[in-house]
Amino acid sequence: GDGMIGAEDGDVEGMEADQGALVATFVAFKQHVIQTLDELEQVVSSIEAIEAQRCNDMTHKIQDQKMRGEEGARKKRKMEEMFKGNASAIMKCLTGQDHP
C-alpha cells in the first residue's frame, strides 16, 4: 500500500542525503589535500631557496678563501723577495761582495 511507497521514497531520499554528505566530505577532503600540497610546495620551495642561498654563500666563501690564499701567497713571495734582497744587501755590507 501507500506505506510501502512512502518507505521507498524515504530510502531514496536517505540515500541521496548520504550521497550528498559523501560528496561534501570528498570535496572537503580534496580541498584539504590541495591545500596541504600547496603548503608542502611552499615548504619545498623555501627549502630550495635556503639551499640555493647556502650554496651561494659557500661559493662566495670558497672564492674569498681562494682570493685570500692568493693574496697571502703574493705577500709571502714579496716578503721572500724583500728578505732575499735584504739578505744579499746585508751580505754585501758584511763582505763587500755581491751575493745572489
C-alpha positions as CSV (number, residue, x, y, z in Angstrom):
1,G,0.0,0.0,0.0
2,D,0.9,3.6,0.4
3,G,3.1,2.8,3.4
4,M,5.4,0.8,1.2
5,I,5.8,3.6,-1.4
6,G,6.4,6.1,1.4
7,A,9.1,3.9,2.9
8,E,10.8,3.5,-0.5
9,D,10.7,7.3,-1.1
10,G,12.3,7.8,2.3
11,D,15.0,5.3,1.5
12,V,15.8,7.0,-1.8
13,E,15.9,10.4,0.0
14,G,18.1,8.9,2.7
15,M,20.5,7.6,0.1
16,E,20.6,10.9,-1.7
17,A,21.3,12.6,1.6
18,D,24.1,10.1,2.3
19,Q,25.5,10.6,-1.2
20,G,25.3,14.4,-0.7
21,A,27.2,14.1,2.6
22,L,29.7,11.8,1.0
23,V,30.2,14.2,-1.9
24,A,30.6,17.1,0.5
25,T,33.1,15.1,2.6
26,F,35.0,14.2,-0.6
27,V,35.1,17.8,-1.8
28,A,36.3,19.0,1.7
29,F,38.9,16.2,1.7
30,K,40.0,17.2,-1.8
31,Q,40.3,20.8,-0.8
32,H,42.3,19.8,2.2
33,V,44.6,17.7,0.1
34,I,45.1,20.5,-2.4
35,Q,45.8,23.0,0.5
36,T,48.3,20.5,2.0
37,L,50.0,20.1,-1.3
38,D,50.2,23.9,-1.7
39,E,51.7,24.2,1.8
40,L,54.2,21.4,1.0
41,E,55.1,23.1,-2.2
42,Q,55.8,26.3,-0.3
43,V,57.9,24.4,2.2
44,V,59.9,22.7,-0.5
45,S,60.4,26.0,-2.4
46,S,61.6,27.7,0.8
47,I,63.9,24.8,1.5
48,E,65.2,25.1,-2.1
49,A,65.7,28.9,-1.6
50,I,67.6,28.3,1.6
51,E,69.8,25.6,-0.1
52,A,70.5,27.9,-3.0
53,Q,71.4,30.7,-0.6
54,R,73.7,28.3,1.4
55,C,75.3,27.1,-1.9
56,N,75.8,30.7,-3.0
57,D,77.3,31.6,0.4
58,M,79.7,28.6,0.2
59,T,80.7,29.6,-3.3
60,H,81.5,33.1,-2.1
61,K,83.3,31.7,1.0
62,I,85.4,29.5,-1.2
63,Q,86.2,32.4,-3.6
64,D,87.1,34.6,-0.7
65,Q,89.4,32.0,0.7
66,K,91.0,31.5,-2.7
67,M,91.4,35.2,-3.1
68,R,92.8,35.5,0.4
69,G,95.1,32.5,-0.3
70,E,96.4,34.1,-3.5
71,E,96.8,37.4,-1.7
72,G,98.7,35.6,1.1
73,A,100.9,33.8,-1.4
74,R,101.7,37.2,-3.1
75,K,102.5,38.8,0.2
76,K,104.7,35.8,1.1
77,R,106.5,36.0,-2.2
78,K,107.0,39.7,-1.8
79,M,108.3,39.1,1.7
80,E,110.7,36.4,0.5
81,E,112.0,38.7,-2.3
82,M,112.4,41.5,0.2
83,F,114.2,39.2,2.6
84,K,116.4,37.9,-0.2
85,G,117.2,41.4,-1.3
86,N,117.9,42.5,2.3
87,A,119.9,39.4,3.0
88,S,122.1,40.0,-0.1
89,A,122.4,43.7,0.8
90,I,123.4,42.7,4.3
91,M,125.9,40.1,3.0
92,K,127.3,42.7,0.6
93,C,127.7,45.1,3.5
94,L,129.4,42.5,5.6
95,T,131.7,41.0,2.9
96,G,131.9,43.8,0.3
97,Q,130.9,41.2,-2.3
98,D,127.7,40.6,-4.4
99,H,125.7,37.6,-3.3
100,P,122.9,36.2,-5.4
